Amino acid sequence: MISEQALHYGCVAVSWATRRGNGGMAMLCGPKDSEELSILRCSVCGRRTELFELPGRSEKYCLECSADVATSILLTTEIDAATMEGQHAGGLLAEFEQLSNRLLERAQSA
């Protein structure tokens, strides 16, 4: 629902959905005929693109970063489980290190 204040300033709510059922909402604001889509930035890389939320996270990510963050969450869980069971987690740790470096490079290039 659009607030009265948004209507007063000439804003229009725009929502979208993706094939996966994810989506978002943005506001078109500005003087008549000069509306611009105000898209937020990815929490990792800072790109202005379609953003996605992950369950249990307040941040929003671009598609590439959301996949890496979700993978890092799963890897952390698997590493913890393997450690608790006394199993070797070297392969998982190496994969986590590569993923962390990729996320760090993307964040630093923003």
Secondary structure as GFF3:
##gff-version 3
##sequence-region A 1 110
A	DSSP	alpha_helix	4	8	.	.	.	ID=ss1
A	DSSP	beta_strand	12	17	.	.	.	ID=ss2
A	DSSP	beta_strand	23	29	.	.	.	ID=ss3
A	DSSP	beta_strand	36	37	.	.	.	ID=ss4
A	DSSP	beta_strand	52	53	.	.	.	ID=ss5
A	DSSP	beta_strand	60	61	.	.	.	ID=ss6
A	DSSP	alpha_helix	63	84	.	.	.	ID=ss7
A	DSSP	alpha_helix	90	108	.	.	.	ID=ss8
###
